[in-house]
Amino acid sequence: QNPSKEIVKIFDNIVKKPETEDQRTKQKAWDKKNPPTWPLELY
């Protein structure tokens, strides 16, 4: 089991584009409140 693969999987799920403008707005608000904890070079 490769932990970095798990991180990439999580990252892939997070960056999937929300379908609607409302979801995008919520996602942006969420991102501001919860800054990413993965290495910044991935971001």
N, C-alpha and C positions, 0 to 999 in steps of 0.2 A: 504493500500500500504506500503510495507516494503522496505525502501531505500537500505538496505544492500543486498536485493535480486537483485535490479537493478544493484548494483555494481558487484555482482557475475556474472550477465548476461553479462555485459560489459567485465569483466575479461575473461569469457569463450570465448567470441568472439575474444579477443586479442590473447589468447594462442593457438587458433586453428592453427595447423601447416600449413604454406604455402606449396603449392604443389611442387614448383620448387626450385632449388638451387638459381636462380636469385631472386625469391620472398623472400627466406630466408635471402639473403644478404641485400636486401632492408629493410626487417623487422629489422634486426640487426642494420643497420644504423639509422633507425627511432627510435629504442629503445634508442640508444645512445643520439640522439638529444632530445628525449622526454622521460625523465625518468618517471617511473610510479608514479602516484599521489595517488594510493590506498595504504592502509596500507601495510607496507613491509612484515608483516607476511603472507600475501596472496601470495606474490611474491616468 
